[in-house]
Amino acid sequence: MEIIRSGSIPALTNSGITSRQLLFPENSLSERVTITHVIVPPGTKNPPHRHANSEQIWVALRGTGNLVLENAVLMPISAGDVVRFEDNDLHGFENTGETAFEYMSVTSPPINFRGAYAKTWK
């Protein structure tokens, strides 16, 4: 059993987006999932990217915006929606709403997102 205390959960930030690493390779021995809580402020974009060897599920908790998909396709998403990206699916997000967009993300197998948040985003 593991307990990850709130005070020990790191928050990664880039371009105004905050991703709390609730369960990831640095704070858990899990070999199955990474779980993150992501907050995307209004007008902010998470650029399109891929996870070559992991699928990812988003559960939208609050707000609205657009998924940015392959071929610059935009797909609306809002609180209550659930999205699953297969391995290597191109995906990004833009918050077009007037409030923060929040989602929980489950990634399997686990990824340490620290490197992704350390890069310069366009």
TAJOUR-V203223 format. One record per backbone hydrogen bond with DSSP energy under -0.5 kcal/mol. NH is the residue of the N-H (numbers start at 1). CO is the residue of the C=O. E is the energy in kcal/mol with one decimal. If there is no record, write none. Layout:
NH:CO:E ; NH:CO:E
//
This chain:
5:3:-0.7 ; 8:5:-2.2 ; 9:6:-1.5 ; 10:8:-0.7 ; 12:10:-0.5 ; 12:19:-2.8 ; 14:17:-1.9 ; 17:14:-2.4 ; 18:39:-2.1 ; 19:12:-3.1 ; 20:37:-3.0 ; 21:10:-2.7 ; 21:19:-0.6 ; 22:20:-1.6 ; 22:35:-0.7 ; 23:35:-2.1 ; 27:24:-2.0 ; 28:24:-1.2 ; 34:107:-2.0 ; 35:23:-2.6 ; 36:105:-2.3 ; 37:20:-2.0 ; 38:36:-0.5 ; 38:103:-3.0 ; 39:18:-2.8 ; 40:101:-3.1 ; 41:39:-0.6 ; 43:95:-2.1 ; 44:41:-1.9 ; 46:93:-3.4 ; 47:45:-0.7 ; 49:91:-2.1 ; 52:50:-0.6 ; 54:51:-1.1 ; 55:108:-2.8 ; 56:85:-2.3 ; 57:106:-2.6 ; 58:83:-3.0 ; 59:104:-2.7 ; 60:58:-0.5 ; 60:81:-2.8 ; 61:102:-3.0 ; 62:102:-1.6 ; 65:77:-1.7 ; 66:94:-2.6 ; 67:75:-3.3 ; 68:92:-2.0 ; 69:67:-0.6 ; 69:73:-3.4 ; 70:90:-0.5 ; 72:69:-1.0 ; 73:70:-1.3 ; 75:67:-2.0 ; 77:65:-2.4 ; 79:63:-1.7 ; 80:60:-3.1 ; 81:78:-2.4 ; 83:58:-2.3 ; 85:56:-3.6 ; 88:51:-2.6 ; 89:86:-2.2 ; 91:49:-2.2 ; 92:68:-1.1 ; 93:46:-2.3 ; 94:66:-2.4 ; 95:44:-2.7 ; 96:94:-1.0 ; 97:64:-0.9 ; 101:40:-2.7 ; 102:62:-2.4 ; 102:100:-0.5 ; 103:38:-2.0 ; 104:59:-2.2 ; 105:36:-2.7 ; 106:57:-2.5 ; 107:34:-2.8 ; 108:55:-2.4 ; 113:111:-0.8 ; 115:112:-0.6 ; 117:113:-2.0 ; 118:114:-1.0 ; 119:115:-0.7 ; 119:116:-0.6 ; 121:119:-0.5
//
